[in-house]
Amino acid sequence: MTLLSVEHLSAGYGKLQILHDLSLSVEAGQFVGVFGPNGSGKSTLIKSIFGLTRLFGGTIRLDGVTLNNVPTEKIGAYGVAYVPQTQNVFTAMTIRENLLLAGRHLSHGDLEHRLSEVFKTFPILRERQLQRAGQLSGGERQMLAISIAFVPRPRLMLLDEPSAALSPLLVKEIFKQLRRLCDQGITLVVVEQNARSLLQLCDYGYVLREGQIVFQGAAADILADEETAKSYLGVGTAR
């Protein structure tokens, strides 16, 4: 079943158009990666889904509901969560306070259950839950940002470069936990420069260049396509 449908989308900022007649679809429960060189429009795509850009044309639908004119602050109510690359936690608040704020609309029982799931996924957050988020390392902050998005149990999570500036070991851990969230039923669309690592875990991928999709397919097919891997992803084919 199609959860997210983007049809003939043209979008950008002010008078600057970045995306050009772009169409894609994401199935419920799918883990989708969005790849491409810098400036290809990857981040603009997920920002557009979350209502953070100017739409010049096209339609964005979530489970058949059109999101084009829905204010950004209300899109979360439709079951969409967005994790930006930076400024994705409240640094002056503790880990626990960040998580409680994310779950403020849940019942006490549901909130406690979600916190338990978060701490099971990222045990270090349990250990440091009374520490201010501004004191966390980059990897810990990314874990918290993902957890904040997870607490309301969205249908769709949009993540922008979750591996940025992280060590290879942390990247592997973050991607593994994203796969785990997807296996729990959350649909994921992840913009990522670290193409090879994510393609080893995601289900499907889109490759963008200059605001248009130049290649799409199962993750294994993208890795196996030598021209695409070298030209647009900066990686060699899988061995």
C-alpha positions in Angstrom: 0.0 0.0 0.0 1.3 3.4 -1.0 1.8 5.7 2.1 3.5 8.7 0.5 2.9 9.9 -3.0 4.8 12.8 -4.6 3.6 13.7 -8.1 5.2 16.1 -10.5 6.7 18.2 -7.6 8.5 21.4 -8.4 9.7 23.2 -5.3 12.4 25.5 -3.9 13.0 28.7 -1.8 11.6 32.1 -2.7 12.0 32.5 -6.5 14.7 29.7 -6.7 13.3 26.4 -8.0 15.4 23.4 -6.9 13.1 20.4 -7.7 11.7 19.9 -11.2 8.7 17.8 -12.0 9.8 15.1 -9.5 7.6 12.0 -8.8 8.1 9.2 -6.3 6.1 6.9 -4.1 6.9 5.1 -0.8 5.1 2.0 0.4 4.0 1.7 4.0 6.7 0.0 6.0 9.4 0.7 3.4 12.9 2.0 4.2 13.8 4.4 1.4 17.1 6.2 0.8 17.5 9.4 -1.2 21.0 9.9 -2.6 22.9 12.2 -4.9 25.7 14.8 -5.0 25.6 18.0 -3.0 23.0 20.4 -4.4 21.0 17.7 -6.1 17.8 18.6 -4.1 17.8 15.7 -1.6 17.2 17.9 1.5 14.7 20.1 -0.4 12.7 17.0 -1.2 12.0 16.0 2.4 11.7 19.6 3.5 9.0 20.0 0.9 7.1 16.9 2.2 7.2 18.6 5.6 6.0 21.9 4.3 9.2 23.9 4.7 9.6 25.0 1.0 7.7 26.9 -1.6 5.8 24.6 -3.9 5.7 25.7 -7.6 3.6 22.8 -8.7 2.7 19.2 -8.1 1.0 17.3 -5.2 2.2 15.6 -2.0 -0.2 13.0 -0.5 0.1 11.0 2.7 -2.2 8.0 2.6 -4.4 9.8 0.1 -4.6 13.1 2.0 -3.1 16.1 0.2 -0.5 17.9 2.3 0.2 20.9 0.0 -1.7 23.5 2.0 -1.2 22.0 5.4 0.8 24.3 7.7 4.1 22.8 8.8 3.1 22.9 12.5 0.1 20.7 11.7 1.8 18.1 9.5 2.9 16.1 12.6 -0.7 15.5 13.4 -1.0 13.5 10.2 1.7 11.1 11.4 4.9 12.7 9.9 8.1 13.4 11.8 11.1 15.3 10.5 14.6 15.1 11.8 16.8 17.9 10.5 20.5 17.6 10.2 21.2 20.2 12.8 19.2 22.0 15.6 17.2 18.9 16.2 17.2 18.8 20.0 16.5 21.3 22.8 20.0 21.8 24.1 19.1 23.5 27.3 16.8 20.6 28.4 17.8 17.2 29.6 17.4 14.1 27.5 14.4 13.1 29.6 12.8 16.5 29.2 13.2 16.4 25.5 11.5 13.0 25.3 8.7 14.0 27.7 8.0 17.0 25.5 7.9 14.9 22.4 5.3 12.7 24.1 3.2 15.4 25.8 0.0 14.3 24.0 0.3 10.7 25.0 -1.3 9.0 27.9 0.9 8.3 30.8 1.0 4.5 30.0 1.7 5.1 26.3 4.5 7.6 27.2 6.2 5.2 29.6 6.0 2.4 27.0 7.6 4.6 24.3 10.4 5.7 26.7 11.1 2.1 27.5 11.4 1.4 23.8 13.7 4.4 23.3 16.0 3.3 26.2 16.0 -0.3 24.8 17.1 1.0 21.4 19.6 3.5 22.7 20.7 2.4 26.2 23.1 5.3 26.6 20.2 7.7 26.6 18.8 5.9 29.7 22.2 6.2 31.4 22.4 10.0 30.7 18.7 10.9 30.7 19.3 13.7 33.3 22.1 15.2 31.3 21.5 18.3 29.2 21.2 17.6 25.5 23.7 20.4 24.8 26.4 18.3 26.5 26.0 15.2 24.3 28.4 14.1 21.6 27.3 14.3 18.0 26.3 10.6 17.9 24.4 10.8 21.2 22.6 13.9 20.0 21.6 12.1 16.8 20.2 9.2 18.8 18.2 11.6 20.9 16.9 13.4 17.8 15.7 10.1 16.3 14.1 9.2 19.6 12.3 12.5 19.8 10.8 11.8 16.4 9.9 8.2 17.4 8.1 8.9 20.7 4.8 10.0 19.1 5.0 6.9 16.9 4.7 8.5 13.5 3.7 6.7 10.4 6.5 8.4 8.4 9.9 9.6 9.5 11.9 12.0 7.3 15.6 12.2 8.2 18.2 14.6 6.8 21.8 13.3 6.8 21.6 11.3 10.1 25.3 10.2 9.7 26.8 13.7 9.2 30.1 14.1 11.1 29.8 10.8 12.9 32.4 8.1 13.2 32.0 4.9 11.0 31.1 2.9 14.2 28.4 5.3 15.2 27.1 5.5 11.6 26.7 1.7 11.6 24.8 1.8 14.9 22.5 4.6 13.8 21.6 2.9 10.6 21.1 -0.4 12.4 18.6 1.2 14.7 16.8 2.9 11.8 16.4 -0.5 10.2 15.0 -1.7 13.5 12.4 1.1 13.6 11.4 0.3 10.1 11.0 -3.4 11.1 8.6 -2.1 13.8 6.4 -0.6 11.2 7.6 3.0 10.8 8.1 4.1 7.2 11.4 5.9 6.6 12.7 8.3 4.0 16.4 9.1 4.7 18.5 11.6 2.8 22.1 10.4 3.0 25.6 11.1 1.6 26.9 7.8 3.0 25.3 5.9 0.2 27.1 2.5 0.5 26.3 2.0 4.2 22.7 3.0 3.9 22.1 1.0 0.7 23.2 -2.1 2.6 20.2 -1.7 5.0 17.4 0.2 3.1 14.9 -1.4 0.8 14.7 1.1 -2.1 16.5 4.1 -3.3 16.2 7.2 -5.4 19.2 9.0 -6.9 18.8 12.7 -7.6 20.7 15.1 -9.8 19.9 18.8 -10.4 16.4 18.4 -8.8 15.4 15.3 -10.8 15.4 11.6 -10.3 18.1 10.0 -12.5 17.9 6.4 -11.1 15.7 4.4 -8.8 15.4 0.9 -7.8 16.0 -1.7 -5.1 19.0 -0.9 -3.0 21.0 -3.9 -4.3 20.3 -2.8 -7.9 21.6 0.7 -7.2 24.8 -0.7 -5.6 25.3 -3.1 -8.5 24.8 -0.4 -11.2 28.4 0.7 -11.8 27.7 3.9 -13.8 25.2 5.2 -11.2 27.4 4.3 -8.2 30.5 6.0 -9.7 28.8 9.0 -11.3 26.3 10.0 -8.7 27.1 8.3 -5.4 30.9 8.4 -5.3 31.2 4.7 -4.6 32.3 1.6 -6.5 30.0 -1.3 -7.1 29.5 -4.0 -4.5 32.0 -6.9 -4.6 
